[in-house]
Amino acid sequence: MRHRDAARPTGRDDPASGLAGLRGRIADLDGRADAAFDRLRGNRVADRVLYGASALGDHSLIWFIVGAARALGSARRRRSAVRMAAALGVESVLVNVVVKSFFRRRRPQSSHPRPLPLRQPATSSFPSGHATSAFCAAGLLSEDDRLRPLYYGLAVVVASSRVHVRIHHASDVLAGAAIGVLFARIGRRLAPLSSRSGD
């Protein structure tokens, strides 16, 4: 007769062990990222830029500003701006109301006061809505646009600012960015822009 414990999975075959290992790797990633940003925290220029980017990312304000500015260029760019605004509306509801409801992750804790005022969200830390909207907007605005590196650069600044201000873990931001890229691809497929002749 086989021992009762012989059928139990051990090591890498144990789902609980695998989950614990994944959590450990995520915690290590978050810790390394936080330590890297710690070198910038307290720098007046870095704080002003990243706190400002984080504040402008609230409710996708910065992306609506960019979209409105682009809409002045041509009919195609107006359609692009409208598509982006619609996508961000859908993204906000799905991420902040639906996706976040499945997670109860606490936001980063800090014993140090923030050098600048910033809105503190009450929702789950995972995933980062700022990162999702940033990469969704960048993906939609950059279609056939020479300023593509600028849009994605701005998305990186807005998304990473959430780690700097200690409102999100780095893993929240990475997950949010991936979701944003997916939303942008879906948006391009569901609402393709017409040919370039409309520029």
C-alpha positions as CSV (number, residue, x, y, z in Angstrom):
1,M,0.0,0.0,0.0
2,R,1.4,3.4,-1.0
3,H,1.9,6.0,1.6
4,R,-0.8,8.6,1.6
5,D,1.6,11.5,0.9
6,A,3.1,9.8,-2.1
7,A,0.4,11.2,-4.5
8,R,0.9,14.8,-3.3
9,P,2.7,17.1,-5.8
10,T,6.0,18.4,-4.5
11,G,8.4,21.1,-5.5
12,R,7.7,22.6,-8.9
13,D,4.7,20.3,-9.5
14,D,2.9,21.8,-6.4
15,P,0.6,24.6,-7.6
16,A,0.9,26.3,-4.2
17,S,4.7,26.2,-4.4
18,G,4.6,27.6,-8.0
19,L,2.2,30.4,-6.9
20,A,4.5,31.3,-4.0
21,G,7.5,31.4,-6.3
22,L,5.7,33.7,-8.7
23,R,4.7,36.0,-5.9
24,G,8.3,36.0,-4.7
25,R,9.6,37.0,-8.2
26,I,7.0,39.8,-8.5
27,A,7.9,41.1,-5.0
28,D,11.6,41.0,-6.0
29,L,10.8,43.0,-9.2
30,D,8.8,45.5,-7.3
31,G,11.5,45.9,-4.7
32,R,14.2,46.4,-7.3
33,A,12.2,49.0,-9.1
34,D,11.3,50.9,-5.9
35,A,15.0,50.9,-5.0
36,A,15.9,52.3,-8.4
37,F,13.3,55.1,-8.1
38,D,14.5,55.8,-4.6
39,R,17.6,57.4,-6.2
40,L,15.4,60.0,-7.9
41,R,13.0,60.7,-5.0
42,G,13.9,63.9,-3.3
43,N,15.4,65.4,-6.5
44,R,13.4,68.6,-7.0
45,V,13.4,68.4,-10.8
46,A,12.5,64.6,-10.9
47,D,9.8,65.1,-8.3
48,R,8.2,68.0,-10.2
49,V,8.3,66.2,-13.6
50,L,7.0,62.9,-12.3
51,Y,4.4,64.2,-9.9
52,G,3.2,66.5,-12.7
53,A,3.0,63.6,-15.1
54,S,1.1,61.5,-12.6
55,A,-1.4,64.3,-11.9
56,L,-1.9,65.0,-15.6
57,G,-2.5,61.2,-16.1
58,D,-5.6,61.4,-13.8
59,H,-8.7,60.7,-15.8
60,S,-6.5,60.6,-19.0
61,L,-6.4,64.4,-19.0
62,I,-3.0,64.6,-20.7
63,W,-4.2,62.3,-23.5
64,F,-7.3,64.3,-24.2
65,I,-5.2,67.4,-24.4
66,V,-2.8,65.7,-26.9
67,G,-5.7,64.3,-28.9
68,A,-7.4,67.7,-29.0
69,A,-4.2,69.4,-30.2
70,R,-3.8,66.7,-33.0
71,A,-7.4,67.1,-34.0
72,L,-6.6,70.6,-35.3
73,G,-4.5,69.1,-38.1
74,S,-6.8,67.2,-40.4
75,A,-10.0,65.2,-40.7
76,R,-8.1,62.0,-40.2
77,R,-6.5,63.2,-37.0
78,R,-9.9,64.3,-35.8
79,R,-11.2,60.8,-36.3
80,S,-8.1,59.5,-34.6
81,A,-8.7,61.7,-31.6
82,V,-12.4,60.7,-31.4
83,R,-11.4,57.0,-31.6
84,M,-8.9,57.5,-28.8
85,A,-11.4,59.3,-26.6
86,A,-14.0,56.5,-27.1
87,A,-11.4,53.8,-26.4
88,L,-10.2,55.5,-23.2
89,G,-13.8,55.7,-22.0
90,V,-14.3,52.0,-22.5
91,E,-10.9,51.2,-21.1
92,S,-11.5,53.2,-18.0
93,V,-14.8,51.4,-17.2
94,L,-13.4,47.9,-17.9
95,V,-10.2,48.4,-16.0
96,N,-11.3,50.5,-13.0
97,V,-14.7,48.9,-12.5
98,V,-14.4,45.4,-13.8
99,V,-10.7,44.3,-13.8
100,K,-9.8,45.9,-10.5
101,S,-12.8,44.4,-8.8
102,F,-11.1,41.0,-9.1
103,F,-8.0,42.2,-7.2
104,R,-7.6,43.6,-3.7
105,R,-3.9,44.6,-3.9
106,R,-2.8,47.2,-1.5
107,R,-0.9,50.2,-2.8
108,P,2.7,50.8,-1.8
109,Q,3.2,52.0,1.8
110,S,5.7,54.8,2.7
111,S,6.6,56.4,5.9
112,H,7.9,59.5,4.1
113,P,5.4,62.3,3.3
114,R,5.0,63.1,-0.4
115,P,6.8,66.3,-1.4
116,L,3.9,67.4,-3.6
117,P,0.1,67.0,-3.3
118,L,-1.4,64.1,-5.3
119,R,-4.8,62.4,-5.5
120,Q,-4.8,59.1,-3.7
121,P,-7.1,56.5,-5.4
122,A,-9.2,54.2,-3.4
123,T,-9.3,51.3,-5.9
124,S,-7.1,48.3,-6.1
125,S,-3.4,48.9,-7.0
126,F,-3.5,46.2,-9.7
127,P,-3.4,47.0,-12.5
128,S,-2.3,50.6,-13.1
129,G,-5.1,52.6,-14.8
130,H,-2.6,55.3,-15.7
131,A,-0.4,52.8,-17.5
132,T,-3.3,51.2,-19.3
133,S,-4.7,54.5,-20.6
134,A,-1.2,55.8,-21.5
135,F,-0.3,52.8,-23.7
136,C,-3.8,52.6,-25.1
137,A,-3.7,56.2,-26.1
138,A,-0.1,56.0,-27.4
139,G,-1.0,53.0,-29.5
140,L,-4.0,54.7,-31.1
141,L,-2.4,58.1,-31.6
142,S,0.8,56.8,-33.1
143,E,-0.9,55.1,-36.1
144,D,0.8,56.4,-39.2
145,D,2.3,59.3,-37.2
146,R,5.9,60.4,-37.2
147,L,5.6,61.5,-33.6
148,R,5.1,57.9,-32.5
149,P,8.3,57.8,-30.4
150,L,7.0,61.0,-28.6
151,Y,3.7,59.4,-27.7
152,Y,5.3,56.2,-26.4
153,G,7.9,58.2,-24.5
154,L,5.2,60.2,-22.9
155,A,3.4,57.0,-22.0
156,V,6.5,55.6,-20.4
157,V,6.9,58.8,-18.3
158,V,3.3,58.8,-17.2
159,A,3.2,55.1,-16.4
160,S,6.6,55.0,-14.5
161,S,5.6,58.1,-12.5
162,R,3.2,56.0,-10.6
163,V,6.1,54.0,-9.2
164,H,8.0,57.1,-8.4
165,V,5.1,58.6,-6.4
166,R,4.5,55.3,-4.7
167,I,0.9,54.9,-5.8
168,H,1.6,51.7,-7.8
169,H,4.0,48.8,-7.7
170,A,6.1,48.3,-10.8
171,S,4.3,45.0,-11.6
172,D,1.0,47.0,-11.6
173,V,2.5,49.3,-14.2
174,L,3.8,46.5,-16.4
175,A,0.5,44.7,-16.3
176,G,-1.4,48.0,-17.1
177,A,0.9,48.7,-20.0
178,A,0.3,45.3,-21.5
179,I,-3.4,45.7,-21.2
180,G,-3.2,49.2,-22.8
181,V,-1.3,47.8,-25.8
182,L,-4.0,45.1,-26.2
183,F,-6.7,47.7,-26.0
184,A,-5.0,49.8,-28.7
185,R,-4.7,46.8,-31.0
186,I,-8.4,46.0,-30.5
187,G,-9.3,49.7,-31.1
188,R,-7.3,49.8,-34.4
189,R,-9.1,46.7,-35.6
190,L,-12.6,47.7,-34.6
191,A,-12.3,51.3,-35.8
192,P,-9.7,51.5,-38.5
193,L,-8.8,54.9,-39.9
194,S,-9.5,55.6,-43.6
195,S,-6.6,55.9,-46.1
196,R,-4.0,58.7,-45.7
197,S,-5.7,60.7,-48.4
198,G,-7.8,62.4,-45.8
199,D,-4.7,64.1,-44.2
